[in-house]
């Protein structure tokens, strides 16, 4: 099993299981193809490749994964894998000894999942970020994302004072619950804002200010926030809960919010928990001190900013913490084929030096018959700690474009020139050859 990933760090391990006498053909028959839900489960668990070969009644499993511990934890809890194990259990001999390692044999199952992260939809725009959108336009955006294969949706109470969650929930309730995953956030409680009906929210969302945000990282606040999110979404559970921007409340979030989320995870209320922010030192502290499963990193592992390489990403990789890489276009400057003078960076007009650097990368892209947005997506997903790219979109055309660009990365020679010109760090993992 060969998986091309030039600088990725993964775990490879081998173990054996054993067939019952006379069930060889039955076992091989069910392994001719992989069900779609199991395929999604393998990808989500960070499996890179899984080969099964048979010698007599002995099955040798050769597995490559981003993290064995994380893979086993996620697969053990995933309904698709549980169902698959029930299907093959009658063919296996549980009394036989299961060993690490094993003999070679005839390959009967060989699937690989190139370590390209899934594309997730960031749903801030559903909350009328920067400008108003109709319910019809919001639905069209979500419908286009679904058609493009997006199955993870990230939202938060903060986005449009709950509007994003309500719109997302209305759409997802038309889909099978096992077909998608949802992440939302805690830390900003929504409370009534008397007199705000005639005002517009002052944090970038074009919605009536009938509610206001109140910081609350207490145990009670976390549970109340999650319950309110579930009510707005109209779902019985979400898959991932993130502590949202605890910068000025880090000690409380570590002492109260994180343990509460870990208990909810252990109780089976949510599958994974973590924290979202753009402060790499803060995220590293959470990874080291709290036992979380995932971080959402905003704008710190992109073509223009690789500061997460210093400490955060190596720490996540070492501890098996998955990274959801967000803001990979750095607020817009990397989303254009040729950045304009008024392009945005870090939620403001980009400095001239940043625009010029982005244009230099764009010119190199054009010489290799690719584009700046395609390079931004490919690069931001190349680090082995990154499990998903969380990318927002203003309309359905942008959703489709992002999915198409992620599926068509720049050629291998492009990356070598990018490093050679000093436009990205030399120690950054480069995307694998397509």
Secondary structure, DSSP 8 states (H G I E B T S, - for coil): -----TT---EEEEEEEEB-TT-HHHHHHHTSS--HHHHHHHHHTTEEEEEEEEETTEEEEEEEES-HHHHHHHHHH-HHHHHHHHHHHTTB-TTS---BS----EEEEEEE--S--EEEEE-GGGGTBSS---HHHHHHHHHHHHHTT--EEE--TTTTTTHHHHHHHHHHTTS-GGG-EEEEEESEEEEE-TT-TTSB-SSSB-SB-SEEEEE--SHHHHHHHHHHHHHHHT-S--SEEEEE--GGGHHHIIIIIHHHHHHHHHTTS-SEEEEEES-HHHHHHHHHHH--SEEEEESSSSSS--GGGTTHHHHHHHHT-EEEEE-TTGGGTTTSSS--TT-EETTEE--HHHHHHHHHHHHHHHHTT--HHHHHHHHHT-STTEEEEEEE-SSHHHHHHHHHHHTS---HHHHHHHHHTTSS-TTS------
